[in-house]
Amino acid sequence: MRVIAGKARRRILKTMEGLNTRPTTDRIKETLFNMLSFEIEGSRFLDLFSGSGAIGIEALSRGAGKAVFVENNRKALGCIRDNLRTTGLEEDALVIATDAVSAIRKMGRKEEPFDLIFMDPPYGKELEKDVLLALGEYPSLFHEDTLIIVESDLKTEFPYLTDTPFTLVREKRYKTNKHSFLRVRENKE
């Protein structure tokens, strides 16, 4: 796995051994960042369930102003820190060692809003639901133009979005997974 574009282009990234993580392939990562190209520059990027940190690192390499990485696996945390050092991007990064919902609750009291929020939770456990519901409780973490991207298996649906301030605006399907794009729902009063 490597950084595809930007100031850390072609740097090789470490990944964790085993099947506990499924790194986003370079091809899918490139497709995703081509779709986000006009939103990255200077953005505040939140990478939940970071794994190796490849998505947040790609965002930093392409010009994001700050990236926050949230991961609770110790080996993955070491991987993220090594990859940030290898790419020279650690100055604009914050690594938080906890689960995604706890991180949202902690950040909700002190962080500025994020422009882009990416999550790639383990498939089939509905962790994206827990995160989106928690995120909805902390509106200080997003603004009206925040884009949330959920990487999931093809079967994942979002019927609970009516209980959140978010709405599904786009879906990009691949062979085995998909990216769902959510925005803050407009208030129609």
Secondary structure by P-SEA (a helix, b strand, c coil): ccccccccccbbbbbbcccccccccaaaaaaaaaaacccccccbbbbcccccaaaaaaaaaacccbbbbbbccaaaaaaaaaaaaaacccccbbbbcccaaaaaaaaccccccccbbbbbcccccaaaaaaaaaaaaccccccccbbbbbbbccccccccccccccccccccccccbbbbbbccccccc
